Amino acid sequence: MRAAEGAAHDYSASADRPGSVPFTSAPLVLREFEKGEHQLHWLVQQETALEETLL
């Protein structure tokens, strides 16, 4: 059945799609992304402070 005809999509990982991410892990991925953004922000602050120290 085609998607336009109302077929449900299976977003779970499977052997035929080794690179796929299960839909249920989306909140985990979002948390990891937010942690990475926080760490990047902290590193940029550290870089700025170091540049100011060296100037």
N, C-alpha and C positions, 0 to 999 in steps of 0.2 A: 504494500500500500504506500502511496506517495505521501510526503509530508503535507501537501496541500489538501489531501483527503482526510487528514486527521490522525495520521500515524504518530505514535509516540516515539521520541528519540531516546536512544540509550546512550547516555554520556559516560557510562562507567568504562574504566580501563579494561582492555582485553588483550589477548595474545596477538590478535591480528592488528592491533594498534598500539605498539609498544611505547610510543611517545605520548600517548594520551594521558590526561590527568582526570581522575574521577571527579565528578561534579561535587561530591560531598567534601572534597578537600579544598574547595574554593575559600572558605573562611581561614583555613590554615595558610594558604598561599597569601591571602590579604594581610594576615598578621605578620608573616615573614617579610613581605614587601614594606609594611609600615616600620618594622624594626630596622630594615635596611635604610629606609629614608632617614630615620632618626640617627642612625650611626653616621650616615653621610653628612647630615647637618652638623653633628658634633665634630667630625673631621674637618669640615670647612671652617668651623669656628677655630679649631686648633691651628689650622694653616694660617688663618688671618692673624691670630695672636703671635705666631712665630714670625711671620713677615714683619709685623710691627716691632717685634723685639729686635730683629736683625737690622732694621732701618735706622 
